[in-house]
Every structure is written in C-alpha cells, then in structure tokens.
Amino acid sequence: MIGQAEFDFLRALIRERSAIVLEPGKEYLVESRLLPILRGGGFASPVELVARLRREPRGELERRVVEAMTTNETSFFRDHHPFEALRTRFLPDLIAARRPERRLRFWSNACSTGQEAYSLAMLLTEHFPELGAWDVSIFASDLSREMVARTTAGSYGQLEVNRGLPAAFLVKYFERHGTSWQVKAPLRKLVTARELNLVEAWPALPAFDVIFLRNVLIYFDLETKRAILRRARQALRPDGLLLLGSAETTIMVDDGWERLPAGVSVAYRAAAAVRRAGAA
Amino acid sequence: MRALVVDDSRAIRSIIGKTVKELGFELLEAGNGKEALERLEAAGTVELVLVDWNMPEMNGFDFLVAARQNPAWKDTVIMMVTTETEMAQMQRALDAGANEYVMKPFTKDVLHEKLQLVGLAA
C-alpha cells in the first residue's frame, strides 16, 4: 500500500513533468501503474522507489514512472462516430479545399500505441483513393518513448486487433507475423511518430489540417487546457479542424473556437474573428 | 432486438449470452448450425447472429453460407465468433457474407465496438 508521503511526491512529480492532475483518492491507480516498475526494478516498496526518484531527478527511472502514469488504453476507430463524421462530412470539404495544393497534414496527439493514427491512415486509403497521389502525412506524438516505438512498429496483438477494427480492414491492411499483426508498409509510411510533451516547448511543426487531441485535455487543469488549446490553434491552418474526445470541449476553456457539429460528433475550427485577426 | 448465439459449448453460450443481454438484446441460443437455421426459421426477425466456426453437425461457415442464400435474412448481421485466427479463414468468412469477425477470447468492449461497426450499437 502506498503511503501518503509517497503519493504526494509522485503526484507533484507527475504534475510537474506532464501537467496531469492526480486527485487524492487515485492511490490505487498510482499503485497499479507502478507495480511493473517496482517488480522489474527490484524495489521492495514504493518508499524505496520514491527515495531513488528523489536522489536522481530527471533520470531514466523518473522518465519511466511518468510514462507509466500517463499511458492509456485505446482502440482502433475509437468511439466510431468521429471517424464517420470525418468520412462523411469533414474530409470531403477539406479535400475539396486542398485540391489545388494536394497536400494534407494530420496530427494524432497522445497517440499511445498508434491505433488512432493507423485508423486514419486506413480511412483515408479506403475511402479517398485520390489521396494516393497527394502528399499526405500523419504525425503521431506521445510523451512516452515506448509508445512512440510501438506506434512506429505498427504491430498489434490479438486483443488489440479485436478492438474496433473492421475485420475487412484487418485482412486488407495488416499482415500476420506469428501471434501479432503488423500494419502493411504503405500505411506505415504515412505515419511518423515522435516523442512530444504537450506541456513543454513544442518542436517546429508543419501547419496541420486536422489535429486529433482526443481524451487528452481531461487529464489537465484549466490553465494547462487553455494553453494547449491556444497552441493547437496556432499549429492549425486557419480553416483546419480540431477533434476532441467526446467528454471534452473548448467551451468555458478557450473561446477562440467555433463548433461544427456533425451528428453526435463535433469538430472545432478557429472562430471567424480569430481567423481574421490571424490573417491581418 | 434479438440476438442468436450459436456455439456447441453451453458454457460459452452462457458467457456470450450474458454480454449480449447486457448490450440490450433478447437472447436466443443454438448448439450448432443446423439448430441455428431452425431457430431463425421459427423466430422471424433476428437482428444479430454470433456464430462459432467449429461445431458438430453443421459448422458455422456452412451455416453462414446457408443463411446468406435465404433472402429473408439478408439484413441479419452475422458475426463469426471463433478461435480461428488465420487471415485466410477470415477472408473466406467475409467473402461468404459475414458482416464481422471476432476472435476468441474477447471482452464486452470488443463486442460493443464490433456492434458499433455494424450499426447495432450507439
């Protein structure tokens, strides 16, 4: 059982490094996420682990602890409806607008093991064959080095390919290697994964047409949410789209956005006044 | 909505059946493909069939082929639920008219996500 002093230290550490807020009462979560590190590192207790973290700030152990606390489960075509809205409503308009330049840039944030990025790659390939002749790329980023490596590999176990992935896509876009299934090379080429911490300085990025920032903001406090949304707006092209998780919104957080509802899904675009100010 | 769970193992029918009921379906059961065809005949409208591949008397694939020959069941969603994980088997099932394919073992989330794909869950 994790003690109060250790929980408080870890809570402060996670908040400082990732801006993720762990409320009191989340001790069980911290314990379960840290168990593999405790066992793997031969630590007798959380007290020992925290003692080492105090001695070695910014070390490898600290990186692994922050990663363990911030990675989340995902599935292909998560929630289903945002991808339907993209296919039927948002992408046709966006593709029409980009036809002169034939270039599209997507960003899958907090990409975890990469299912969102590859869901998008499959959707584009399956439903918009004209993009095969365009310059299309999907940038996938995550705080965790391990998740970035997994996204790059694009290789999944049976439980993962069972989740949300149409069987017809599994057969068409994956190849089997023993007990795992790997996304085929042409789709993997569309995806570039990199480590990126949303609360630290962002590297130079291309101007994006669509940013997926789904189920990310829920972990942050209001000020951090506001700062990330402001930077996302700057990273988007003026008519670019932002997609949030179904429990997330820009309302009462950052008023620089307008809502574009499509069925039960919503996309956000920089509000007209903000776009004009940017163009001026 | 009604779901027909077809598996020769009563234990597995019970596990899948529980999940299906939790997802809001009325449950029908059959122990093999032949029984499943009889259940469909008797039941009238069934929205979803979850069918194992390897079963005695009539296997799931032969059931699928037979069911797809009957125009009365053209809108019935048929999902193979099986330990068969070879890509060739999946392709064969899809070609024969299966709407989806679930590999055992699976969780309630998996089934819910598959039902979203075929328009039977929100």
Chai-1 contact restraints between the chains, C-beta under 6 A:
chainA,res_idxA,chainB,res_idxB,connection_type,confidence,min_distance_angstrom,max_distance_angstrom,comment,restraint_id
A,H80,B,Q116,contact,1.0,0.0,6.0,A-B,restraint_1
A,Q158,B,M103,contact,1.0,0.0,6.0,A-B,restraint_2
A,N162,B,M103,contact,1.0,0.0,6.0,A-B,restraint_3
A,N162,B,F106,contact,1.0,0.0,6.0,A-B,restraint_4
A,N162,B,V110,contact,1.0,0.0,6.0,A-B,restraint_5
A,R163,B,V110,contact,1.0,0.0,6.0,A-B,restraint_6
A,R163,B,E113,contact,1.0,0.0,6.0,A-B,restraint_7
A,G164,B,E113,contact,1.0,0.0,6.0,A-B,restraint_8
A,P166,B,L117,contact,1.0,0.0,6.0,A-B,restraint_9
A,A167,B,M90,contact,1.0,0.0,6.0,A-B,restraint_10
A,A167,B,E100,contact,1.0,0.0,6.0,A-B,restraint_11
A,A167,B,Y101,contact,1.0,0.0,6.0,A-B,restraint_12
A,A168,B,L94,contact,1.0,0.0,6.0,A-B,restraint_13
A,V171,B,M87,contact,1.0,0.0,6.0,A-B,restraint_14
A,V171,B,M90,contact,1.0,0.0,6.0,A-B,restraint_15
A,V171,B,Q91,contact,1.0,0.0,6.0,A-B,restraint_16
A,R176,B,M87,contact,1.0,0.0,6.0,A-B,restraint_17
